[in-house]
């Protein structure tokens, strides 16, 4: 039972790590140059895009635990 908790913590940490890296990378693209949008929808687009990329990247890497 304890290994299930450790596995859950490792999974959450990797999700947050990859989402943070994706958020940092997506901000550097400067999407507002290519797509004219207001401030709030633009920030929401960046966050949702970072979550999608981060989750996909984290799911792609096999962690053997």
Backbone as ProteinMPNN parsed JSONL, in Angstrom:
{"seq_chain_A": "XXXXXXXXXXXXXXXXXXXXXXXXXXXXXXXXXXXXXXXXXXXXXXXXXXXXXXXXXXXXXXXXX", "coords_chain_A": {"N_chain_A": [[0.817, -1.195, 0.0], [2.005, 1.181, 0.658], [3.752, 1.62, -1.446], [2.07, 2.385, -3.481], [1.327, 4.969, -2.724], [3.804, 6.267, -2.872], [4.303, 6.004, -5.582], [2.21, 7.573, -6.588], [2.948, 10.114, -5.662], [5.381, 10.486, -7.023], [4.432, 10.499, -9.654], [2.751, 12.796, -9.638], [4.682, 14.778, -9.1], [6.283, 14.588, -11.401], [4.385, 15.319, -13.342], [3.861, 18.033, -12.622], [6.421, 19.075, -12.912], [6.98, 18.743, -15.678], [4.86, 20.248, -16.73], [5.513, 22.781, -15.779], [7.954, 23.195, -17.123], [6.991, 23.178, -19.758], [5.298, 25.403, -19.673], [7.13, 27.46, -19.259], [8.536, 27.263, -21.651], [6.525, 27.737, -23.6], [5.854, 30.372, -23.08], [8.02, 31.707, -24.103], [7.628, 31.695, -26.818], [5.939, 33.757, -27.593], [3.122, 34.103, -28.417], [1.262, 36.082, -28.872], [2.207, 37.675, -30.897], [1.628, 36.366, -33.239], [-1.057, 35.64, -33.149], [-3.618, 37.788, -32.816], [-4.931, 38.798, -29.775], [-6.828, 39.356, -26.747], [-5.733, 40.181, -23.366], [-6.487, 38.416, -21.146], [-7.727, 36.037, -22.392], [-5.512, 35.287, -23.898], [-3.541, 34.65, -21.973], [-4.841, 32.531, -20.736], [-4.921, 30.726, -22.864], [-2.175, 30.188, -23.133], [-1.647, 28.929, -20.666], [-3.35, 26.659, -20.791], [-2.339, 25.397, -23.068], [0.25, 24.84, -22.174], [-0.332, 23.024, -20.103], [-1.443, 20.911, -21.572], [0.727, 20.159, -23.249], [2.682, 19.602, -21.294], [1.475, 17.505, -19.797], [1.241, 15.58, -21.804], [3.946, 15.17, -22.485], [4.932, 14.223, -20.049], [3.519, 11.866, -19.793], [4.572, 10.491, -21.896], [7.215, 9.776, -21.278], [8.657, 6.913, -19.942], [8.417, 5.92, -16.665], [9.79, 3.806, -14.487], [8.506, 2.534, -11.841]], "CA_chain_A": [[0.0, 0.0, 0.0], [2.879, 2.34, 0.727], [4.338, 1.859, -2.76], [1.078, 3.096, -4.292], [1.447, 6.373, -2.352], [5.065, 6.773, -3.42], [4.106, 6.098, -7.025], [1.345, 8.724, -6.841], [3.736, 11.328, -5.44], [6.324, 10.605, -8.143], [3.654, 10.866, -10.832], [2.365, 14.199, -9.515], [5.87, 15.615, -9.229], [6.683, 14.63, -12.811], [3.4, 16.129, -14.062], [4.101, 19.449, -12.344], [7.721, 19.45, -13.479], [6.846, 18.873, -17.128], [3.964, 21.367, -17.015], [6.284, 24.005, -15.54], [8.893, 23.357, -18.233], [6.218, 23.532, -20.951], [4.839, 26.779, -19.496], [8.303, 28.309, -19.466], [8.856, 27.225, -23.081], [5.445, 28.344, -24.386], [5.931, 31.819, -22.905], [9.097, 32.237, -24.946], [7.189, 31.727, -28.214], [5.235, 35.028, -27.794], [1.986, 33.791, -29.288], [0.504, 37.297, -29.197], [2.703, 38.239, -32.164], [1.053, 35.632, -34.364], [-2.515, 35.613, -33.02], [-4.06, 38.948, -32.038], [-5.915, 38.44, -28.765], [-6.814, 40.168, -25.53], [-4.791, 39.719, -22.346], [-6.94, 37.265, -20.375], [-7.79, 34.822, -23.207], [-4.162, 34.909, -24.307], [-2.897, 33.98, -20.842], [-5.517, 31.245, -20.562], [-4.448, 29.868, -23.948], [-0.816, 29.768, -22.805], [-1.713, 27.971, -19.556], [-3.944, 25.402, -21.261], [-1.379, 24.785, -23.981], [1.331, 24.301, -21.353], [-0.833, 21.834, -19.408], [-1.582, 19.83, -22.556], [2.066, 19.707, -23.65], [3.343, 19.02, -20.125], [0.876, 16.203, -19.498], [1.624, 14.655, -22.876], [5.368, 14.84, -22.358], [5.114, 13.414, -18.854], [2.964, 10.535, -20.07], [5.391, 9.86, -22.902], [8.418, 9.209, -20.676], [8.328, 5.778, -19.053], [9.055, 5.902, -15.352], [9.632, 2.454, -13.958], [8.414, 2.543, -10.383]], "C_chain_A": [[0.862, 1.261, 0.0], [3.492, 2.656, -0.643], [3.367, 2.591, -3.681], [1.147, 4.593, -3.988], [2.706, 7.007, -2.913], [4.947, 6.949, -4.924], [3.239, 7.31, -7.375], [2.105, 10.036, -6.673], [4.715, 11.548, -6.585], [5.602, 11.045, -9.409], [3.247, 12.339, -10.785], [3.548, 15.146, -9.685], [6.31, 15.711, -10.687], [5.687, 15.437, -13.645], [3.682, 17.61, -13.863], [5.419, 19.92, -12.944], [7.614, 19.668, -14.986], [5.904, 20.02, -17.509], [4.692, 22.689, -16.814], [7.281, 24.25, -16.67], [8.168, 23.761, -19.515], [5.718, 24.975, -20.857], [5.965, 27.761, -19.761], [8.643, 28.386, -20.964], [7.796, 27.932, -23.926], [5.477, 29.865, -24.244], [6.988, 32.446, -23.805], [8.704, 32.341, -26.417], [6.561, 33.072, -28.558], [4.12, 34.855, -28.82], [1.238, 35.052, -29.713], [1.003, 37.988, -30.462], [2.004, 37.617, -33.367], [-0.469, 35.628, -34.351], [-2.935, 36.832, -32.213], [-5.165, 38.543, -31.067], [-5.789, 39.366, -27.564], [-5.95, 39.501, -24.474], [-5.264, 38.435, -21.655], [-7.079, 36.0, -21.225], [-6.413, 34.36, -23.675], [-3.418, 34.171, -23.209], [-3.513, 32.615, -20.604], [-5.086, 30.255, -21.636], [-3.049, 29.338, -23.641], [-0.832, 28.723, -21.696], [-2.268, 26.632, -20.027], [-3.021, 24.665, -22.227], [-0.221, 24.156, -23.208], [0.895, 23.051, -20.607], [-0.937, 20.661, -20.372], [-0.217, 19.284, -22.972], [2.775, 19.029, -22.495], [2.798, 17.656, -19.758], [1.265, 15.169, -20.55], [3.079, 14.23, -22.782], [5.624, 13.956, -21.152], [4.584, 11.998, -19.062], [3.824, 9.771, -21.06], [6.609, 9.158, -22.295], [8.046, 8.08, -19.729], [9.131, 5.879, -17.752], [8.751, 4.555, -14.728], [9.675, 2.503, -12.441], [7.421, 1.524, -9.935]], "O_chain_A": [[0.492, 2.279, -0.585], [3.725, 3.821, -0.965], [3.793, 3.335, -4.564], [1.037, 5.408, -4.904], [2.682, 8.148, -3.376], [5.436, 7.934, -5.478], [3.511, 7.998, -8.359], [1.921, 10.965, -7.459], [4.863, 12.67, -7.068], [6.114, 11.879, -10.156], [3.383, 13.052, -11.78], [3.433, 16.187, -10.332], [6.669, 16.79, -11.158], [6.09, 16.161, -14.555], [3.736, 18.365, -14.834], [5.514, 21.047, -13.432], [8.106, 20.669, -15.507], [6.133, 20.693, -18.513], [4.508, 23.62, -17.597], [7.439, 25.383, -17.124], [8.667, 24.591, -20.276], [5.716, 25.693, -21.857], [5.764, 28.782, -20.418], [8.995, 29.45, -21.472], [8.134, 28.649, -24.867], [5.157, 30.575, -25.197], [6.851, 33.597, -24.218], [9.389, 33.016, -27.186], [6.637, 33.498, -29.711], [4.174, 35.387, -29.928], [0.648, 35.09, -30.793], [0.287, 38.807, -31.039], [1.813, 38.273, -34.391], [-1.103, 35.614, -35.406], [-2.633, 36.902, -31.022], [-6.2, 38.015, -31.473], [-4.788, 40.061, -27.389], [-5.486, 38.377, -24.667], [-4.51, 37.464, -21.588], [-6.581, 34.955, -20.808], [-6.182, 33.161, -23.83], [-2.739, 33.18, -23.475], [-2.807, 31.651, -20.308], [-4.905, 29.071, -21.351], [-2.771, 28.161, -23.868], [-0.106, 27.732, -21.774], [-1.716, 25.582, -19.697], [-2.939, 23.437, -22.195], [0.236, 23.064, -23.548], [1.675, 22.106, -20.488], [-0.561, 19.54, -20.029], [-0.031, 18.069, -23.038], [3.406, 17.989, -22.684], [3.563, 16.744, -19.443], [1.579, 14.025, -20.223], [3.403, 13.059, -22.979], [6.442, 13.039, -21.217], [5.16, 11.039, -18.548], [3.815, 8.54, -21.07], [6.992, 8.077, -22.741], [7.227, 8.257, -18.827], [10.361, 5.918, -17.761], [7.595, 4.214, -14.477], [10.747, 2.511, -11.837], [7.193, 1.37, -8.735]]}, "name": "protein", "num_of_chains": 1, "seq": "XXXXXXXXXXXXXXXXXXXXXXXXXXXXXXXXXXXXXXXXXXXXXXXXXXXXXXXXXXXXXXXXX"}
